Each structure stands twice: as C-alpha cells, then as structure tokens.
C-alpha cells in the first residue's frame, strides 16, 4: 500500500488540505474527505455523468480523476451553485420545470449545464441537447431537463 500524500484542493472557493492515497479518485475524496456528498457516484466508469463537477470551469467526470490531479486547480461542485441561500438559476429552473424526478443524476446535470452555459451563454437548443446527452437520466426522458436548462440560460443572460 502506498503512503497517503497531502493534496490541497480549492473547492467552491474554500482551500482544503487532505491526505489521500495516490489511487483515490477525486469523486471519493470530495465525498469522503471533504464531506461534499452532492457529487454522486453512478457507474464509476465515466459513462453516466452523475459525478460531473467543474474543474477550472470545465465539466469533468470526477470518478475518472485521481484526487492528486486536482492539486492546485479550482473545483466547483453542486454545493457551490447556490449563493447565500439563493438557488442558482439552474437549480431554480430544475425546480420550476420539473427537471428532476429521483434526483440522482441532478447534481451531474446541474454541473454539466453550469459549465456549458458559463462558456456558451448563447448556445442553441440543438447544441444544448447534444451536450446534455453526455449525461444519463433514467427517469425524466430529458425533455424537462432541456426545458429547465433553456429557461436558466435565458435567465442567466439577463
């Protein structure tokens, strides 16, 4: 077994120093070492997108990264979306447009959508539909997720 190594993560604006074995995934470190359980683990193969977070503003699958790879970068999880008790426009739109059912995939979709809309605020519906297809949902059929993200995009542009 390899000795744990100290890693400094900046998550949702907070610097955290944790000790992890080199093989520990970023998803596991966020959940178990940082207590940020909003990052869900679904397939642990990078297919479902439930573990999606933002790394320096880009959506990534945290189950496919080692925690050590995140040393010194900016991470944002679903816990970092709401500000001062006020829901992020994406969170509000998911609520208003019924973009979730069981909720398991929701954090991954929220973070994927946040990354997309922050980089491409004027993204078209067809491009957004394609981008959102990177994550899997077994409950909603995607239509309400798409409606929610389009509504949030309009709100965020104002």
Secondary structure, 3 states (H helix, E strand, C coil): CCCCEEEEEEECCEEEEEEECCCCEHHHHHHHHCCCCCCCCCCCCCCCCCCEEEECCEEEEHHHCEHHHHCCCEEECHHHCCECCECCHHHHHHHHCCCCCCCCCHHHHHHHHHHHHHHCCCCCHHHHHHHHCCCCCCCCCCHHHHHHHHHHHHHHHC
